C-alpha cells in the first residue's frame, strides 16, 4: 500500500503516467510534470482532483524539473519521445529528450535525496535489437547499424538505463528500471499499433501493416503494467535492478493481431500491407522470470479481453481522437 506520499511523475499526462495517477491520487499527493505533447489526463475524471498538481514544462528544463521534484518521496520518470514516426521525424529531439531528460530527472532525485524513497525509470524492450526471444535481464543489449533511425530510440533509452544504474552505485539513489514490452490498453493515445488498429477497425477502415506482418510481439495490458510498477515501488529487492515487464503468453504476429482485432470487434476492415518505414523488430518476447522472483509479478490479462476493454474505452472517449470518424461498427 502506498499512502500519504508525494509522488512526482514526469510524463504524467501520458498513457502510463495517467494510469499511475489514477491508482494513487486518492491517498497521495501527485505532481505531474509534462509538456502535454500527449494528453490522456484531460479526458480523465481526476484531472482536477484536489490531490493533483500539474507543472506544464519540459524535462529538458533542468532547473524547473529539480525545483518541481523537491520533497518527492517517489519519482517516476515516464517522460520520453517514443514511437517510430516520432523517432524517424526527429532523431535529434529523441536523443536529447531521452538521454538528457533522464539525466535531469536523476539530478532531481539526487537533489532531493533526503526524501526520495524510490526512483523508477522506464527503459525499453528495444534495447534487445531485432531478435529477442525470451530475452532476460542479462541478455546482451544489441542495437542496429549507426544511421538507422529506428535505433536512435533504443540507444537513447539504453543510455538512460546505464545512467540510472550509475546513480544507484555512485550516489546510492534507490533506483529501479523497468523494460516494458508492448504495453497497450485504455488511455493510450497517439501512436501504438493496437490503439491505431482498433480505432480504424471500429470505423471499418483499412488496417495497415508495414512489412510482411510476420513480426512477432508479446502484448502486455496496461493493468498488468501498473501492477508491476506498483510492486517495483514497494519491494526492496527491486532497488538497483532492471526488470522486464511483459506478457510472454500473449504472443502473435502483427498480421495475426490485425486479424484478431477484426474478429473480436466484428469489423469489416481490410488488411493492407505497406512497405516498412524503417528497420523493424522481427521477434520480441520477454522472459519475466526475474520479475516473478523479485516482485512477484505475472501478467494476468489475455489479449482478446484486453482488446475488448481497449475498444470500449476508445468508443467512450472519442474526443481523444479527433482524426477518428464518429461511426462505429454495431
N, C-alpha and C positions, 0 to 999 in steps of 0.2 A: 504494500500500500504506500502510495506517495501522497502526503498531505502536508499542508502548511509550508510549502516550498516556494521559492522564487525560481520559476522555470523560464529560461531565456532561449528562444528558438529563432535562429536565422533561417530565412526562407519559410517562415511560419505561415504565410498566406497561401502557400502552395498545397499540393495534394497531400503529402505525408505530414507536413507541418500542421495543416488544419485538422487532420485526423488526430494528431497528438494533442492539439489544443482542446479538442472536444473531450478527450479522455481525462484531461487534468484540470479543466477550467473551474469545475465546481469546488474543488478542495485546495486550490493553489492559486498563487498569483502568476499569471502567464504574460510574458513580454514577447511580442513578435517584432522581429527586425527584418524588414523586407522592402524591396523596391517595387513590388506588386507587378512585375512583368507577367507573372501568372497569378491569378486570383481565384482561388476556391473559397477563401474565407468570406467574402462578401455575400455569398449565396447561402451561408450557414445561419442557423438560428442563434448562434452565440457570438456573432461578430460585434455586438455591442454589450457584451457581458461586463458587469462591473469589475470582475476579476481580471479583465483583459486590458493590456496596454499595447499600443501599436506605435512603433517607431518606423516611419517611412524613410528608408535610407538604403545605401548600398554597402555590401561587405567590403568594398574597396576603400571605403571611408574609415580608415583605421581608428582615428581619434574618436569618432562618434560611436563606433562599434564598442570600443573599450569603455567609453562612458556609459553606454546603454546597458552593458552587461554587468556593471558594477553591482556587487551584492548578490549575484545569482548563486543559487545552490546547485542547479543543474543547467548545463549548457548543451543544447542540441544544435549541431551545425549541419543544417539541411540545405542551405543556400548553395546553388550551383547552376552553371549553364549545362543543360542536358538535352538530349535528343539529336539525332543525326542531322536534321535540317539545320538546327542552330549551330552545330559544330562546323558543318561544311560552309555555312554562310559566313561565320565569323570565328575562325580558329584562334585569332589573337584574343578576342574577348573571352573565349572559352578557357584559354590558358591562364589569363590574368585573373578571372573571377575564381576559378577552381583552385589555383595554386596560391595566389596572394590572398584571396578571400579566406582560405583555410589558415594561412599564416596569421592573418589578422585576428581570426576567431580564437586561435590558440594563444595569441598575445593577450587577448581579452581574458581568457581563462587564467593565464599566469598573473595578470594584473589584479584579479580578484581571487587569488589562490586561498586566501583565508576563509572564504565562504564556499568555494566550489567543491562539491562532493562528487560530481561526475561530469566529464566532457565526452559527449558521444558524437562521433564524426562518421559521415557517410563516404565510403569508397564506392566501388562498383565491381560487378562481375566481369566487366570488360577488360580488367587487368589480366585476365587469363588468356586473352587473344582469341583467335578464331576457332580453336578446337579445345573445348573444356568439358570433358565427360567425368562426372562425379569428382569435380575439382575440389580439393581440400584446401585448408588454410595454408598448408605448407607447399602446395603446388607452386612451381615457379611462375612468377608473373612474366607474361610474354606480350609484346606489342609488335605491330607490323612495321612495314618499311617507313622510314622517315619521309615526310612529304605527303603521305596518305592521310587525308583529313580525318578519316574515321578514328585514327589512333590518337589524335590530339586530345580528345576527351579522356581516354584511358590513361594516357601519360600524365595529364594534369591531376587526375584523381589519385593515381599511384603516388605522385609526389606528395600530395596532401596526406596520404596514409603513412608514408615514411616519416613525414614531419611530425605527425601525431604521435607515433611511437617514440620519436626522438624527444619530444616534450615530456613524455612519461618517464623516460630513462634519465634525462638530464635535470628536469625540474620537478619530478615526482607529481605531475598532474595526473589525476585519476581518470585516464582516458579509456575509451573503448571504441573500436572501429567496427562497423558492420558493412558487409558487402551484399547489397540487395541483388537478387536475381529476378528480374522481370516482374516488378510489382504492378498490380492493376486493381481497379475497383471503383466504387462510388467516390466521387470527389476529384477524379483525375480529369484535368482539362489540358488543353494544348496537345502536344504530341503524345504518343503512346499507341502502339498498334491495336490493342484491344479496344481502347476508347474510340479511336477513329473508325475501326471496322464496325463496331456496334452502332455508332451514330449513322453511318451510311446504310447499314443493314435495316435499321428501323425505318428509314425512308425509301427502302428498296432501291437504293443507288448502287452503282458498281463498287465492288471491293477490289482494291488494287494491291497486288503482291509484287514486290520488287525482287527480281531474280526468279529462280525456278520454283520457289516455295518449299524446297526440301530442307531449309534451315530448321534446326530442332531447338526448341526452347522449353524450359520449365517455368510455369507461371505461378506466381505467389499472390494470393489475395491480400488486400490491404489490412484486414482484421488480423491476419496471421503476422503481418509485418509489425503492426502496432504491438501485438503481444510480445514479439521478440525484442522490440525496443524497450518495452516496459521491464522485461526480465533482465535486460542488459543494464538498466539503470539501478536495479535492486541487488543483483548478485555480485558480490565482491570478486568472485572468480573471473568475471569478465574484464576486470581492470587490467590494462596493459595488453589486451588481446585484440585480434581481428577475428570476426565471426562471419561465416557465410550464412545468409538468411534467404531461404527459398523453399520451394516445394518440389522435391525430386520425383513426386508421384504424378504431378500434373504436367505431363510431358506430351508435346505434339509438334508436328511440323507447322510451319506458317500456313501452308495450304490446308492442312487438317484443321487448324484453328479457324480459318475463314469458313470452311465447310461446317464446322461445329456451330459457329455463331449463326449462320444462316438456318441451320436445322433447329436449334433451340429457340430462336426468335421467330420462326416461321417466315423468314424473309425470302423475297423473290429476287434478291440481288444476284447479279452475275459476278463471277470472279475473273478479273482481268490481270494478266501478267505483264509487267513492265521491266525495262532494263534497270538493273541495280543502280542506286545513286552513288554508292561508294563501296569500298571493301566491306564484307559482311561477316557476321559471326555464324559459322556453319553449325556449331554444336555448343550448347551451353546448358549444362545440368550440374547442379551443385551437390557436393556431399555436405550434409548438415549434421554429421555425427558429433563434431566439436560443439556446435550449438546445443545439441541434445545433452552432451556431457556437462557443459559449463553453465548453461542457463535453463536447462530442461525445456528447450524449445522444440516443437514439432508441429509443422503446418497441419491444419485441420480441414480447410475448406477446399472441396474438389472444384475442378474447372467449370463444369456445367452450372453448378449452383452459383459460383462467383460471377459467371457471365450473366445469369438471370438477375442477380442482385444489381449488377452494374447497369444493365439495361433499364431496370426500374428507376434507378437514381437519375439516369440521363433523361428519361421521359418526364420525370418530375422536376427537372432543373434545366429546362430548355433555354432559359435566359442566359445560361452559362456558355451556350454555344451559338453565337449569333449567325454563324455560317450555315447552320443546320435548318433544313426545310421543316416547317411546322406540321408535317404529315407523317404519321406513323402507321406501321402495319397493324392490323387488328390483332 
